[in-house]
Amino acid sequence: MADTTIKGIPQNTMAKIRDLAKEAKMSQNKYLVSLLNNHAISPEVGRVESQYQELLQLVIQELRYSTQTIEELTKTLGDDI
């Protein structure tokens, strides 16, 4: 793993990071590594979420069509079911 030094972080920002890391029961380093990892994969997550939304819309459309077809079939068959 690579080591990186980040310079010029404001004290109030570091205090907030310390608090957030403590809340998460993580070291500052682990917390920052986690944040960076999440940030690095966020574009991929966005693409997957977009694909999921498209798939969900297709499924909803097909369910509506199937429901409509079943309702029409039920009306057509009437009491013969």
C-alpha positions, -999 to +999 in steps of 0.1 A: +000+000+000+011+035-007+016+062+019+004+097+013+008+129+032-019+156+029-008+190+039-028+221+047-059+205+063-076+231+085-077+223+122-115+223+124-116+198+095-092+175+113-112+178+145-143+168+127-125+139+111-113+128+145-148+130+159-163+110+129-136+084+132-142+080+169-179+078+163-173+050+137-150+033+162-121+035+137-087+050+137-083+083+118-062+065+092-088+037+087-116+063+085-097+084+059-088+053+039-125+042+039-136+077+028-110+077-001-120+042-011-157+052-012-149+083-031-128+064-057-157+039-064-185+065-064-186+069-102-190+032-106-217+031-080-235+058-098-234+039-131-247+007-114-275+027-097-285+042-131-286+008-147-306-005-118-331+023-122-335+016-159-341-021-151-366-013-124-385+009-148-386-019-174-398-044-147-426-020-136-437-015-172-439-052-178-458-058-145-483-032-155-487-048-189-491-082-173-517-069-149-536-053-177-535-085-197-547-106-167-576-082-160-587-083-197-585-121-197-605-122-165-632-100-180-633-120-212-636-154-194-660-140-168-675-168-146-658-195-167-626-193-146 
